[in-house]
C-alpha cells in the first residue's frame, strides 16, 4: 500500500506546474461528431436469427420483399436466418460524401447470434431526420454461441457487432466553422483555467482578442478579412496553458483503488481506526455407539469454531499537509489497506478535515 501511494505522489509531483496544449484542454464549439442511427436487417444467419414471435422482423422482411415485387403476407414469414437490428454510427466533423465510417449493429429481437451475417443496405439518419450515410456489409460479431445436445457455450456478446468501414457518407453535416468568432469549450470547466487560456491567446495574438465568457467558454475574435481560419485555429491549439483543477480524490470500493489529486490537502486531525476479523472454521465430528453396543450407528456431523480478532492501533495524529508528498506520508502513518483508507477518507471529509472532493465510483 505504501509503495502504491508513493508512486501516485511522485506522479502528481512530477506533473505539478506542467503546461498542456490548448488542443487537449478544449474543443471548438460547432466542431463535433454527430450521432447517426437506423433500422436494418442482418441476413445469412445459421438459424440464429429472430423467431416468428418477433413481429417487426416479419413485417420488415415482407416490406423488403414487396419492394422487389414479391408479395407475401407477414404472417407467412417463417425464417430463422434474419435478425432485426439497430444500426448506429458516429459521423466525424467535416466528413465529406464518399468517406467511410465504422458501423455498429445490435439485435432488437430474440436472435441468438449475429455471427456470419450480412447487414443489408440501411439508411442512417441524424436527429433532424435527414439521411447522412448508408451502411452495408458483413457483420463481425463481438462473441459466439455454440450449442449441441442441449448444451451451449457463449462467449462475450454475440448479439452485437460492427461493420468496419461499412458506412458510406452521403451528406455533409451542417456546421458553422469559419463563420464569425471562434469559441473554445473547456472539457473540464474551471474559471482559473478559462482566464489563463484567454490570457495565453491575447499574448500570442497581441492585444485583446480573447474573452472568457464563463468557466467553460472562451470566445476569440476573428477579423473579417481572415483568409486562413484553419491555420488560425492551428496556431492557437499549440498554445501551452497551465491548467488548474479542483482538488479531488477518486476511490473505487469495488477494486479498492484510491487516486489522489495534487491539490488535495488535509487539516490537523486525529484518526483511530480498528478492524474486527471473524474466522469460521468447520470441523467434522464422528459420534460412535459404545463398545459391544447392539444399538446405535456411527454418525458424522459438522461443528464450527468461531475465532474473533480485533486490532487496535490507537489514535494517530495527522499533521496539516501542503503537498501530495506530505499527504502520502501522513496517510502511511495509519498503516491501513486500500479499503480501510477509503473509509478513513470518507470519515475525514465528514469531519471537515479533508480539503478535496471525494468521488466514489
N, C-alpha and C positions, 0 to 999 in steps of 0.2 A: 504493500500500500504506500509506504514511504517513497519507494522508488518511482511509482506511478505519479504521485503528486509532484515530486521533484521534477520529473520530466515535463509536466504541464507548466510548472513555474518557469523553467528555463525557456520553453517555447514562447510563453507570454512575455518574458523579459526581453527576449531577442526581438520580438515584434514591436516593442514599445518605441514610439517615435518614428516608426516606419511610415512611408508615404505609399499611396495607392493611386493608380491611374484612374482618371475620371471615368474611363470606359468600364471599369469594374464596379464603380460606385453607383452609376446612374444609367438609365435608359432615356431615349429621346421620345417625347410624347408624340404619339401617332405612328411610331415605328415599332411594330409588334407583330407577333404571329396571330393568325386568325383560325378559329376552330371550325372544322367542316364535319358534316355528318350526312349519312344516307342510309337507306334501307335496301338490302340486296339479298341475293340467293347464292349459296355455295352448292355446287353440283359435283357429282363424281365421287360421293362418299360411299364407302363399302358397307352399306347397311347401317351406318351410324348416324343418319340424319334424323329429322323430326318425324314423329309418327303422325297418323291421320288425326290424332286428337288435337294437334296444333292447327287450328282453323285458318289462321292467317297465312300459314305456309301453303296450304292447299289453294287458298284464294290467289296468292301471288303466282303460283305455278299455272293456274288456269288463266289468269290475266296475261301472263307472259306468252303462253302458247296461243292465246287469242290474237296477239299481235302478229303471229306468224301464220295465221289462217287456220289453226287447229282449234275447233270449237269443242270444248269439253266442260262438263259440269264439275264444279269444285268438289261435289260430293263423290265423284268417281275417281278422284286422285288418290292413289294408293302407292306411294313411293316412300322408300327409306333412304334414298341416296341424295336427298336435297335437304338443306337446312336454311332457315331464315336467319339473317344476321344483321346487326347494326354495324355500319362501316364508319369509322372516324379517321380523321387526318388533321394535321396542322399545316396550314398554308403559311410559309415564311413571308416576311415582309418583302415586297418588291419582287415576288416570284412572277416571272413572265410566262405568258402562254407557251406551252411546249415543254416547260420544266417538269421534272419528275419528282414525286414526293412519296414517302412511305405511307402505307395504309394499314390500319388495324381493324380486325374483324372480331366480333363477339356474337356468340349464339344467343338467339332470343327465345327459342323453343326448348324442347327436351332432347336435342341432339346429344349423343354421347361423345362425339369427337368430330373435329373438322379436318383431321389429318388426311392428306391426299386429295382434298377438294380444290375446286377452282371457283373463284369469285367471278360471277357474271357482271357484265357492264353495269355499273352503278353510278348514278349522279350524286355528287357531293355538294350539298347546299351550305350556304352561310346563314347566319342569324337573320339576314334580310330576305331569305328565301331564294336568292339567286344561285345558279349553278356556277361554281368556281373551278370544279375539277371533276373528272370521271375516273373510276377505278375498275381494274380488271386484272386477273392473273391468278397463278397458283398460290394457295394458302400454305404458309409454314406454321403449323400448329405449335403451341407452346408446350405440348406434352403428348402423351399417348395413352391408349387404353387397349388392353388385350384381354379377351375373355374366352374361356373354353371350359366345357364340362361343369358349368355352374360356378366357376371361379373367375375372378377378374383382377387384373393388375393395372393400376392407374398411376401415372407419374405427372407431376405438375398440373397444368390446366389445359386439357385437350380441347375444350370448347371455346378457346380464343386463340388468336394467332395474328400474323401480319403478312402483308404482301409487299416485299421490298421493291421500291420504285414502281409500285403498281398503280400509283395515281398520276394522272396527266393534267396539268394545269390548263384550264380553258379560258380563264378570265383573270385579269389583274385586280387584286383587292384595292378598294379605294384608300387613298392616303392624302395627307396634306404636307408632306415633306417638301421643303423648298419654297413654301408659301408663307411669308411673314416671319415673325420671330421664332426662335427655337427654345423649347422648354425641356430642360433636363429633369427627370424624375428620379430621386434617390431611391434605391432599393430598400434601404433602411432609413426611414425618415429620422432626421436629427437636426435641430436648429443650429448647433455649432458647426456641424459638417456643411450644412447648406450655406452658412455665412462664409466658411473657408473656401468653398467652391466658387462662390461669387467673387471673392477677393482674388483667387488664383486666375480667374478668367479676365478680370479687369487688369491685372498685372501683365498678363500675356498680350492682351489686345491694346493696352494703353488707353486710359480714360475710363469712364463709367459706361460699361456695356452690359453688365450682368446685374440682376436684382433677385434676391431670394424672396419669393412670394410667400412661402411658408416653410415648414420643416421638411417638405418633400419635393418642392419645385423651385427651380432656378431658371428665370427667363433671361435669354440673351438676345439683345437687339441685333438685327441683321440689316445691313444697309440695303437700300432699294436697288443699288447697282451691283450687288454681289453676284458675280458671274460663276462662281465655283462653290456652291453650297456644300458639296461633298467634301472638298478639300478644307473648307472652313470647319466643318464638324470634325474631320480627322485631326486637324490641328488642336482642337480643344480636347479631344478624347485622350491625347497623350499627356495632358497636364497631370502633374503629381500633386496630390492633395493629402494632407494629414487628417484622415478621417477619425472622428470621435464616435464613441458608442456608450450606451448605458452599461453600468456595472451589472453583470448578470452571472448567475450560477445555473447551469443546466444539469439536472440529475435524472437518471432513469432507474426507477425502482425495480424494473424487470431484470435488468442486467447488472445493477449496482455500479453504474458508471457515473462519475462526477467530473464535470468540466468547469473550471473556474476562469472567469474573465480577468484581464489585467487590471481593471479598475475596482475590483472587489476589495472592500475594506471591512474590518471588524472593530468594534469598540471594546474597551476593557470589560471582561465578563468572566465569571467562574462557572465551570461546567463539571458536573458529576454524572457519569454515565456507566451504569452497570448492566450486566446481562445475566439472564437466568436460562440455564441449559437443562433440558429434561431428556433423559435417555430411558427408553423402554426396551427391555430385552426379554424375549420369550425363552423359557427353559422347559424341556419335556420332563414329566414326572411319571414314573411307572409304579402302579399300585398292584400288588400281588396278594393273593389269599395266604393264610397261614400254612405252615408246613403240614402235610398229611391231612389238609382240609379237603373234604369231598364236595364242598360248595364254593362258589365264587369263581371269578375269572380274572385273568390279568388284564388290567385296564391302563391305557396310556392317555394322559391328559397334559395340557399345557398350562404352565403358570408364568406369570410375568414379574420381573424385577424392575422396579422403578427407581432411578437414581437421579437426583437433582444436584446441580452445582451452580452456585451463584457467585459471580465475580464482582468484586468491589474495589475499584481502583482509586476511590476517593475523589475529592474535588480538585480540579486543575484550574489555576488562574491563567487566563489567556490575556496577554497584553494587547493594546491597540496596535494595529498594523498600518503601514503606509505604502506597502508594496506587496506584490504577489509572493515574493520570496519570504517575506516576514510572515505572511498569512500561512504559507505552507509549513514553516517552522512551528507556528503556533498550533496548527491542526495536528501536526505529527506528535505533539506533546500528549495528545489524547490517546494515542495508540489504538485507535478504532479502525475497524474494517470499513470497506466502502458503504455497506448497507447501514452500519451504525452511524457513519459520518453523515448520511442523508438525514437521519433522524435528528442528529445534533444540529445540523444547519437549519432545519425547519424550526427547531426549538429556539435557536439563536435569533432567527428572524422574528418569531413571535415575541421575543423579549426585547426587540428593538436594538439588538447588538450587531446586526448584520446590515451593512450599507450596500445592498445589492438586491436585484430582482431574482427571486428563486423560481425557476421554471421546472416543473416536474413533467416528464414525458410519460 
